[in-house]
């Protein structure tokens, strides 16, 4: 298998790999920050909900029960098949966050793109995806998404280097995982040596192999300032932000030490909507 880069067909289907699916067939929120973000949009979650990057259906169990309308989308056929098996009554479609033209404009009360799904896209496609999400949002709707932080511990990790220091819970967790699953640790080194060549650097952003799934995926990282600027350029205003730990994040700052940030956004009232 060649280097897994952002956005190509092989990469998309790799998300449906049996090993990845086994890790993603879960329910519940990922962390305290996601729970706080979803709590902040409880009113919108009772309306029409679009669940992007649904994966194997983790967020279906969180969002579908209370929604008046629920549509889920994922780019990987394997993920879509798994989600449909788990939730046969839900409207789960194969599709791409960069092209939502089959969905009506100004229709959804809530759009969710969880689990750093935006960061699986190529840098040059992020603006398109954000503009598509804004297009399908109602004027009073909300968008919840998470983004990896270039100043956080997950950026530029290596199999043999765990950020946070030996006393951190993060260090202990990954060391214990390596002891429990030594085969994964060996595979992580082999995979990292391949995917690291897909790393890129830009102004306030970069791509690096991500420790999750043994470094097989290259993810996008930004500074807090850059992330907020990208949202604003797409016609989205941040109304709340939370670190993965659940603490509030000052989104007017340039940097944060959060591993990743959950943003709650609304469409900007002063920007014309797409037709």
C-alpha positions in Angstrom: 0.0 0.0 0.0 1.4 3.4 -1.0 1.5 6.6 1.0 -1.9 7.6 2.2 -2.5 11.2 1.3 -5.5 13.5 1.9 -8.5 13.2 -0.2 -7.7 10.5 -2.8 -9.9 7.4 -3.3 -7.4 5.0 -1.7 -7.3 7.2 1.4 -11.1 7.4 1.5 -11.6 3.7 1.4 -8.7 3.1 3.9 -11.1 4.7 6.5 -13.3 1.6 5.9 -10.5 -0.8 6.6 -11.5 -3.6 9.0 -8.9 -2.5 11.6 -10.1 1.1 11.5 -13.7 0.1 11.6 -13.1 -2.0 14.7 -11.8 1.0 16.5 -14.6 3.3 15.4 -17.6 1.2 16.1 -18.3 3.1 19.3 -21.0 5.3 20.8 -20.9 8.4 23.0 -18.9 11.7 22.9 -15.2 11.6 22.3 -14.4 14.0 25.2 -15.7 16.7 27.5 -15.2 19.4 24.9 -17.4 17.7 22.4 -20.1 17.2 25.1 -20.0 20.9 25.9 -20.2 21.9 22.2 -23.2 19.6 21.7 -24.8 20.9 24.9 -24.5 24.4 23.4 -26.5 23.5 20.4 -29.2 21.4 22.1 -32.0 23.6 20.7 -30.8 23.2 17.1 -30.2 19.5 17.6 -34.0 19.0 17.9 -34.4 20.3 14.3 -33.0 19.2 11.0 -29.5 17.7 11.5 -26.8 17.0 9.0 -24.1 14.7 10.4 -20.9 14.8 8.2 -18.1 12.3 8.5 -20.5 10.0 10.4 -18.0 7.1 10.2 -19.5 3.9 11.7 -22.3 5.8 13.4 -20.9 7.1 16.6 -22.7 10.4 16.3 -25.9 8.8 14.9 -26.7 7.5 18.4 -26.1 11.0 19.8 -28.0 13.1 17.2 -30.6 11.0 15.5 -33.0 10.3 18.4 -33.9 13.9 19.1 -33.7 15.3 15.6 -36.9 16.1 13.6 -34.9 15.2 10.5 -31.5 13.4 10.4 -29.2 12.9 7.4 -25.7 11.4 7.7 -22.9 11.5 5.1 -19.5 9.8 4.9 -17.1 9.5 2.0 -15.9 5.9 2.7 -18.2 3.1 1.5 -17.0 0.8 4.2 -18.0 3.3 6.9 -21.4 3.9 5.3 -22.1 0.2 5.2 -21.1 -0.2 8.8 -23.3 2.7 9.9 -26.3 1.4 7.9 -25.9 -2.0 9.5 -26.0 -0.4 13.0 -28.8 2.0 12.2 -30.9 0.6 9.5 -33.7 3.2 9.9 -31.4 6.2 9.6 -30.8 8.2 6.3 -27.1 7.5 5.8 -25.6 8.4 2.5 -22.2 8.1 0.8 -21.0 11.6 -0.1 -18.3 14.2 0.2 -18.3 17.3 2.5 -16.8 19.2 -0.3 -19.9 18.7 -2.5 -23.2 19.0 -0.7 -25.2 20.3 -3.7 -27.6 17.4 -3.5 -28.8 19.0 -0.2 -31.0 22.1 -0.1 -29.6 25.5 0.9 -30.5 27.1 4.2 -32.2 23.9 5.3 -30.4 22.4 8.4 -30.6 23.7 11.9 -27.4 21.9 12.9 -24.5 20.6 10.9 -21.9 18.5 12.7 -18.5 17.5 11.4 -16.9 15.7 14.3 -13.8 13.8 15.2 -11.5 16.3 13.4 -13.1 15.2 10.1 -12.3 18.5 8.4 -8.6 17.7 9.0 -8.8 14.6 6.8 -9.3 16.9 3.8 -6.5 18.4 1.7 -5.5 21.9 2.7 -6.7 23.3 -0.6 -10.2 21.7 -0.1 -11.0 23.0 3.3 -12.5 26.3 2.2 -14.8 24.5 -0.2 -16.1 22.2 2.5 -16.6 25.0 5.0 -18.5 27.1 2.4 -20.7 24.0 1.6 -21.5 23.6 5.3 -22.5 27.3 5.5 -24.6 27.0 2.4 -26.9 24.3 3.8 -27.2 26.0 7.2 -30.3 28.0 8.1 -29.6 31.6 8.9 -30.1 30.9 12.6 -28.4 27.5 12.4 -25.3 26.2 14.1 -22.2 24.3 12.9 -20.1 22.1 15.3 -16.7 20.9 14.1 -13.4 20.1 15.7 -9.9 20.9 14.4 -6.4 19.7 15.4 -4.1 22.3 16.9 -0.6 22.8 15.6 0.4 24.0 19.1 -1.0 20.9 20.8 0.6 17.6 21.8 -0.6 15.5 18.8 1.3 17.6 16.3 4.5 16.1 14.8 4.5 13.1 17.1 6.6 10.1 16.3 6.2 6.5 17.3 9.2 6.7 19.6 8.3 10.1 21.0 5.1 10.8 23.0 4.3 14.4 23.8 3.4 15.5 27.3 6.3 14.0 29.3 6.6 10.8 31.3 4.3 12.0 34.0 1.4 12.9 31.8 -1.7 10.7 31.4 -1.2 10.8 27.7 2.3 9.2 28.0 1.1 6.5 30.4 -1.8 5.7 28.1 0.2 5.2 25.0 3.0 3.3 26.8 0.4 0.9 28.2 -1.2 0.5 24.8 2.2 -0.4 23.3 2.8 -3.0 26.0 -0.7 -4.5 25.5 -0.4 -4.5 21.7 3.3 -4.8 20.7 2.4 -5.6 17.1 0.7 -2.3 16.8 3.8 -0.5 18.0 5.9 -2.2 15.4 3.4 -1.4 12.7 3.3 2.2 13.8 7.0 2.6 13.2 6.7 1.0 9.8 3.7 3.1 8.8 5.1 6.3 10.1 8.3 5.9 8.0 6.0 5.8 4.9 3.5 8.5 5.7 5.9 11.1 7.0 7.0 11.8 3.5 3.5 13.3 2.9 4.1 16.0 5.5 3.7 19.6 4.4 4.1 23.0 6.0 2.3 26.3 5.3 1.6 29.7 7.0 -0.1 28.8 10.3 -0.8 25.2 9.1 0.9 21.9 8.5 0.1 18.2 7.8 1.6 15.4 9.7 1.0 11.7 10.3 -1.4 11.3 13.2 -0.7 8.8 16.0 -4.3 7.5 15.9 -4.5 4.3 13.8 -0.8 3.7 13.9 0.1 6.8 11.9 -1.5 5.6 8.7 -3.4 8.9 8.1 -1.9 12.3 7.5 -3.9 15.0 9.2 -4.2 18.8 8.9 -3.2 21.0 11.9 -3.7 24.8 12.2 -3.0 27.5 14.8 -6.1 28.7 16.6 -5.8 32.1 14.8 -5.6 30.4 11.4 -8.6 28.1 12.2 -10.8 31.1 13.1 -9.7 33.0 10.1 -10.6 30.1 7.8 -14.1 29.9 9.4 -14.6 33.6 9.0 -13.5 33.6 5.4 -16.2 30.9 4.7 -18.9 33.1 6.3 -18.9 31.5 9.7 -18.6 33.3 13.0 -17.4 31.4 16.1 -19.8 31.7 19.1 -18.0 29.2 21.4 -14.9 27.0 21.5 -13.9 24.2 23.8 -10.7 22.3 24.3 -10.8 18.5 24.3 -10.5 18.7 28.1 -13.8 20.6 28.3 -12.3 24.0 29.2 -13.4 27.0 27.2 -11.0 28.4 24.7 -10.6 32.1 23.9 -11.0 32.0 20.2 -9.8 35.6 19.8 -6.3 34.5 20.9 -3.6 33.4 18.4 -2.7 30.2 20.1 -3.9 27.5 22.5 -2.2 24.5 24.0 -5.3 22.3 23.5 -4.8 19.1 21.6 -7.8 20.0 19.4 -10.6 22.5 19.6 -14.4 22.1 19.2 -15.9 25.1 17.5 -19.5 26.2 17.6 -20.3 28.6 14.7 -23.2 30.4 13.1 -23.5 31.9 9.6 -22.4 35.5 9.4 -25.4 37.7 8.9 -23.5 40.2 6.8 -22.4 37.7 4.1 -24.7 36.8 1.2 -25.7 33.1 1.1 -25.0 30.9 -1.9 -27.9 30.0 -4.1 
